[in-house]
Structures are given as C-alpha cells and as structure tokens.
Amino acid sequence: MDIKEFILKIEEEFTDLKPGELKPESKFREVFEWNSMNALILIALVSTEYDVTLNAEDLIKSIHVNDIYIIIESRINK
C-alpha cells in the first residue's frame, strides 16, 4: 500500500470527492462533510481493505489524510 492507493480508495468510497482533490496534506474534515456516518464509512473501508481497526481516538487525533495513512501503515507492519 502507498498513500496514492489509499487516497484513490477514499475517493472511490466518498463519491462527493472529485478525483485528485484529496492530497496527503489535506485536512480530511474540511475536504468533505465530516460526520459520524462518514467516520464509520472510513473505519469500515480501512477494516475491509487493509484489515486494520481504526477507532474514534485515531480519527480524533488525525488531522491530515497522511495522519490516518501513517496509523494504518504502522498497524499493517506489526
């Protein structure tokens, strides 16, 4: 997995995102409507695609797309 692949998966899941709109430095809560439903969708996406569990604390402390990517990458390598 790399950050580009991760971003493509997010863009596919959240259809209100335009392709190429999301970047590693994007503040994901500002790029699309961030609510509890979208948080659950992201958690499910990560679980299904990468077999990694994100929790609410992970999302709270993450600001940028890259922050979430780093969490996922660190848990894949364990």
C-alpha positions in Angstrom: 0.0 0.0 0.0 1.1 3.5 -0.7 -0.5 6.9 0.0 -1.7 7.3 -3.6 -3.5 3.9 -3.5 -5.1 4.9 -0.1 -6.3 8.2 -1.4 -7.8 6.5 -4.5 -9.8 4.1 -2.3 -11.1 7.1 -0.2 -12.1 8.9 -3.4 -13.9 5.8 -4.7 -15.8 5.4 -1.4 -16.8 9.1 -1.0 -18.4 10.0 -4.3 -18.7 13.7 -3.4 -14.9 13.9 -3.7 -13.5 14.8 -7.1 -10.6 12.6 -8.4 -7.4 14.3 -7.4 -9.0 16.6 -4.9 -7.6 14.7 -1.9 -3.9 15.0 -1.1 -1.8 13.6 1.8 -1.7 17.1 3.4 -5.5 17.6 3.0 -7.4 18.1 6.2 -10.0 15.4 5.7 -12.6 17.0 7.9 -12.5 20.1 5.6 -12.5 18.3 2.2 -15.8 16.6 2.6 -18.7 16.7 5.0 -17.3 15.1 8.2 -19.9 13.4 10.4 -20.4 10.2 12.3 -21.6 8.3 9.3 -18.6 9.2 7.2 -16.4 8.3 10.1 -18.0 4.8 10.2 -17.6 4.5 6.4 -13.9 5.3 6.7 -13.4 2.9 9.6 -15.2 0.1 7.5 -13.1 0.9 4.4 -9.9 0.6 6.4 -11.0 -2.6 8.0 -12.1 -4.2 4.8 -9.3 -3.1 2.6 -6.3 -3.3 5.0 -7.6 -5.5 7.9 -6.7 -2.6 10.3 -9.0 -1.4 13.0 -9.3 2.4 13.4 -11.0 3.7 16.5 -12.6 7.1 17.4 -9.4 8.2 19.1 -7.4 7.6 15.9 -9.8 9.8 14.0 -9.9 12.5 16.7 -6.1 12.9 16.8 -5.7 12.7 13.0 -5.9 16.0 11.1 -4.5 15.2 7.7 -5.1 12.2 5.3 -1.4 11.3 5.8 -2.0 11.0 9.6 -4.6 8.2 9.0 -2.3 6.6 6.5 0.6 6.5 9.0 -1.6 4.8 11.6 -2.8 2.2 9.1 0.8 1.6 7.8 2.1 1.2 11.3 -0.6 -1.4 12.1 -0.1 -3.3 8.9 3.6 -3.8 9.6 3.0 -5.2 13.1 
